[in-house]
């Protein structure tokens, strides 16, 4: 008996071959996050990305879906991914709308959209790739950058404590919030699958390595060093804050899970009321 093993990776059916390989820096974590999302979709039985629309903003994390996914994608203005995704979901409620972008795009200029989408419990999945820095534009400080870290815009150290985006989104009322790292791929895949089977606002933060703009600033320029470091500084918990000062831990795991009605169902109820149905 001859066993033929296909050399074609499962994810290729979701990707545009003519645009591969990607333009990511060597060792970037974006590919790991991309693979986790596609693995989740594959395990849930989606043979294509029909019925999905993917939205991103500006930055390294935004390039994970556009132009590489073989799907309808929107590559939007900086910080406006969730605003575009909200309009898209309301215009076509049957679409599965997924936002994927970086910490700078979603928690800085896009922070207000993030909070209010969670408050409304808008029916979106948002995956925030958090590499603690603005990687694409030169290594500037971002809202998630460690306190006291030296960056191109904080040459003597960052005076600001980092924002805990996951806790903010959970406090705002999102139905599902979780945080993982690129060292925790299988839990990340399971988390994405769980989110895909829910309604309302679902937010997954993925701590990801950026050896180019972040790793070298903390003395870990090799991506494997960063991934090993993620394992060391991570602490599994059902709920806990992100504490990124020296000697602290990154709290990973499920932070919130609720069953509030999604925004689309509430909007339909108001429309029916207005129509007298």
C-alpha positions as CSV (number, residue, x, y, z in Angstrom):
1,X,0.0,0.0,0.0
2,X,1.3,3.4,-0.9
3,X,0.4,6.3,1.3
4,X,0.5,9.7,-0.4
5,X,1.1,12.6,1.9
6,X,0.2,16.0,0.5
7,X,2.9,18.6,0.8
8,X,0.4,21.4,0.5
9,X,-0.4,23.2,3.8
10,X,-4.1,23.2,4.7
11,X,-4.1,27.0,4.9
12,X,-3.2,27.5,1.3
13,X,-6.8,27.0,0.3
14,X,-7.6,30.3,2.2
15,X,-4.6,32.3,0.8
16,X,-3.8,34.0,-2.5
17,X,-0.9,32.0,-3.9
18,X,0.2,34.8,-6.1
19,X,1.0,37.0,-3.1
20,X,3.0,34.5,-1.1
21,X,5.4,34.5,0.6
22,X,4.3,37.3,3.0
23,X,6.2,40.5,3.4
24,X,6.5,40.1,7.2
25,X,9.9,40.5,8.9
26,X,11.7,37.1,9.6
27,X,10.4,35.8,12.9
28,X,7.3,38.0,13.0
29,X,4.4,36.5,15.0
30,X,1.8,37.5,12.4
31,X,2.1,34.3,10.6
32,X,1.4,32.3,13.8
33,X,-1.7,34.3,14.4
34,X,-2.9,34.0,10.8
35,X,-2.3,30.2,10.9
36,X,-4.3,29.9,14.2
37,X,-7.3,31.7,12.8
38,X,-7.3,29.6,9.6
39,X,-6.8,26.4,11.6
40,X,-9.8,27.3,13.7
41,X,-11.9,27.9,10.6
42,X,-10.7,24.7,9.0
43,X,-11.5,22.7,12.2
44,X,-15.0,24.2,12.2
45,X,-15.5,22.9,8.6
46,X,-15.2,26.1,6.6
47,X,-13.7,25.0,3.2
48,X,-13.5,28.5,2.0
49,X,-13.8,32.1,3.4
50,X,-17.2,32.6,1.6
51,X,-19.6,34.3,4.0
52,X,-16.7,36.1,5.8
53,X,-15.5,39.6,5.5
54,X,-12.2,40.7,7.1
55,X,-11.3,44.2,8.1
56,X,-8.0,45.7,9.2
57,X,-6.5,49.1,9.9
58,X,-2.9,50.2,9.4
59,X,0.2,48.6,10.8
60,X,2.0,45.2,10.8
61,X,-0.9,43.4,12.3
62,X,-3.3,44.7,9.6
63,X,-1.3,43.0,6.9
64,X,-2.2,39.5,8.2
65,X,-5.5,39.5,6.3
66,X,-5.1,42.0,3.5
67,X,-4.0,41.2,0.8
68,X,-3.2,37.6,1.7
69,X,-6.7,36.1,2.5
70,X,-8.7,34.8,-0.4
71,X,-11.7,36.7,0.8
72,X,-13.5,40.0,0.9
73,X,-11.3,42.3,2.8
74,X,-11.3,46.0,3.8
75,X,-7.9,47.6,4.5
76,X,-9.1,50.8,6.2
77,X,-7.9,54.1,7.6
78,X,-5.6,54.0,10.6
79,X,-7.7,53.2,13.7
80,X,-11.0,52.9,11.9
81,X,-11.2,49.2,11.3
82,X,-13.9,48.6,13.9
83,X,-16.0,51.6,12.5
84,X,-15.9,50.1,9.0
85,X,-16.6,46.6,10.3
86,X,-19.6,47.9,12.3
87,X,-21.1,49.5,9.2
88,X,-20.4,46.3,7.2
89,X,-22.1,44.1,9.8
90,X,-25.2,46.4,10.0
91,X,-25.5,46.6,6.2
92,X,-25.2,42.8,5.8
93,X,-25.9,41.0,9.1
94,X,-25.4,37.6,7.5
95,X,-21.7,38.2,7.1
96,X,-19.2,36.9,9.6
97,X,-17.1,40.0,10.1
98,X,-13.7,39.6,11.6
99,X,-11.3,42.5,12.5
100,X,-7.6,41.8,12.8
101,X,-5.1,44.6,13.5
102,X,-2.4,45.7,15.9
103,X,-2.2,47.2,19.3
104,X,-1.4,50.7,18.0
105,X,-4.2,50.7,15.5
106,X,-6.9,49.3,17.8
107,X,-5.9,50.6,21.3
108,X,-4.5,54.0,20.4
109,X,-6.2,55.9,17.5
110,X,-8.9,53.2,17.4
111,X,-9.3,52.9,21.2
112,X,-12.6,54.8,21.3
113,X,-14.2,52.6,18.6
114,X,-12.9,49.5,20.5
115,X,-14.6,50.6,23.7
116,X,-17.9,51.5,22.2
117,X,-18.2,48.4,20.0
118,X,-17.7,46.4,23.2
119,X,-20.3,48.6,25.0
120,X,-22.8,48.0,22.2
121,X,-21.9,44.3,22.1
122,X,-21.5,44.7,18.3
123,X,-21.5,41.3,16.5
124,X,-17.9,41.3,15.5
125,X,-14.8,39.2,16.3
126,X,-11.7,41.4,16.9
127,X,-8.2,39.8,17.1
128,X,-5.7,42.3,18.4
129,X,-2.1,41.4,17.7
130,X,-0.1,43.0,20.5
131,X,3.6,43.3,19.9
132,X,4.0,46.2,22.4
133,X,5.2,48.7,19.9
134,X,4.6,50.4,16.5
135,X,6.7,48.0,14.5
136,X,6.0,49.1,10.9
137,X,6.8,52.7,11.3
138,X,10.0,52.6,13.3
139,X,9.5,51.3,16.8
140,X,7.6,54.2,18.4
141,X,5.9,53.8,21.8
142,X,2.4,52.4,21.8
143,X,-0.3,52.3,24.5
144,X,0.8,48.7,25.3
145,X,4.5,49.4,25.6
146,X,6.1,48.4,28.9
147,X,6.7,51.1,31.3
148,X,10.3,52.5,31.2
149,X,11.1,50.8,27.9
150,X,13.3,52.7,25.5
151,X,11.8,53.3,22.1
152,X,12.4,55.7,19.2
153,X,9.9,58.2,20.8
154,X,10.9,57.5,24.4
155,X,14.7,57.4,24.2
156,X,15.0,57.8,28.0
157,X,12.3,55.4,28.9
158,X,8.5,55.2,28.6
159,X,6.9,57.1,31.5
160,X,3.4,55.7,30.9
161,X,1.9,52.4,32.3
162,X,0.5,50.2,29.5
163,X,-3.2,50.0,28.8
164,X,-4.8,46.6,29.5
165,X,-7.0,46.4,26.4
166,X,-8.6,43.1,27.4
167,X,-9.7,44.3,30.8
168,X,-11.0,47.5,29.3
169,X,-13.0,45.6,26.7
170,X,-14.3,43.2,29.3
171,X,-15.4,46.1,31.6
172,X,-17.1,47.7,28.6
173,X,-19.4,44.7,28.3
174,X,-18.0,42.4,25.5
175,X,-19.5,38.9,25.4
176,X,-16.1,37.2,25.1
177,X,-12.6,38.3,26.0
178,X,-9.4,36.2,26.1
179,X,-5.7,36.8,26.0
180,X,-3.0,34.4,24.7
181,X,0.5,34.6,23.3
182,X,2.1,33.1,20.2
183,X,3.6,30.5,22.6
184,X,0.1,29.2,23.3
185,X,-1.1,28.3,19.9
186,X,-3.5,25.5,20.7
187,X,-5.4,27.4,23.4
188,X,-5.5,30.3,21.0
189,X,-7.1,28.1,18.3
190,X,-9.7,26.8,20.8
191,X,-10.4,30.3,21.8
192,X,-11.0,31.5,18.3
193,X,-13.3,28.5,17.6
194,X,-15.3,29.4,20.8
195,X,-15.6,33.0,19.7
196,X,-16.7,32.0,16.2
197,X,-19.7,30.1,17.7
198,X,-20.9,33.1,19.7
199,X,-22.8,36.3,19.1
200,X,-22.0,39.8,20.3
201,X,-18.6,41.4,20.6
202,X,-15.7,38.9,20.9
203,X,-12.2,40.2,21.6
204,X,-9.0,38.1,21.5
205,X,-5.7,39.7,22.3
206,X,-2.6,37.8,21.1
207,X,0.8,38.8,22.6
208,X,3.1,38.4,19.5
209,X,6.8,38.7,19.0
210,X,8.4,41.6,17.0
211,X,12.1,40.8,17.0
212,X,12.8,43.7,14.7
213,X,11.4,46.7,16.6
214,X,10.7,45.3,20.1
215,X,12.9,42.2,20.7
216,X,16.2,44.0,20.2
217,X,15.2,46.7,22.6
218,X,14.9,44.3,25.4
219,X,17.9,42.2,24.5
220,X,16.0,39.4,22.7
221,X,16.5,39.9,19.0
222,X,15.8,36.3,18.1
223,X,12.1,35.3,17.7
224,X,12.6,32.0,19.5
225,X,14.0,33.9,22.5
226,X,10.8,36.0,22.6
227,X,8.5,33.0,22.4
228,X,10.4,31.2,25.2
229,X,10.2,34.5,27.2
230,X,6.4,34.6,26.6
231,X,6.1,31.2,28.3
232,X,8.2,32.3,31.3
233,X,6.3,35.5,31.9
234,X,2.8,34.1,31.3
235,X,0.5,33.1,34.0
236,X,-2.7,31.2,33.4
237,X,-5.7,32.7,35.1
238,X,-9.4,33.0,34.4
239,X,-9.2,36.7,35.2
240,X,-6.4,39.0,35.9
241,X,-4.8,42.2,34.8
242,X,-1.9,42.8,32.4
243,X,1.1,43.8,34.5
244,X,4.1,44.5,32.4
245,X,6.6,46.0,34.8
246,X,9.8,44.2,35.7
247,X,9.2,40.8,37.4
248,X,5.5,40.7,36.7
249,X,3.4,38.3,34.7
250,X,1.2,38.5,31.6
251,X,-2.1,37.1,32.6
252,X,-3.4,34.8,29.9
253,X,-6.7,32.8,29.5
254,X,-10.3,33.6,29.4
255,X,-11.1,37.0,30.9
256,X,-14.8,37.3,30.3
257,X,-17.7,35.2,28.9
258,X,-21.3,36.5,28.8
259,X,-24.4,35.8,26.9
260,X,-25.7,39.3,26.4
261,X,-27.9,39.8,23.2
262,X,-25.8,40.9,20.3
263,X,-26.3,44.3,18.8
264,X,-27.8,43.0,15.5
265,X,-30.6,41.2,17.3
266,X,-31.5,44.3,19.4
267,X,-31.4,46.5,16.2
268,X,-33.8,44.1,14.4
269,X,-36.2,44.2,17.4
270,X,-36.2,48.0,17.2
271,X,-36.7,47.9,13.4
272,X,-39.7,45.5,13.9
273,X,-41.1,47.8,16.6
274,X,-40.9,50.8,14.3
275,X,-42.6,48.8,11.5
276,X,-45.3,47.7,13.9
277,X,-44.5,44.1,13.5
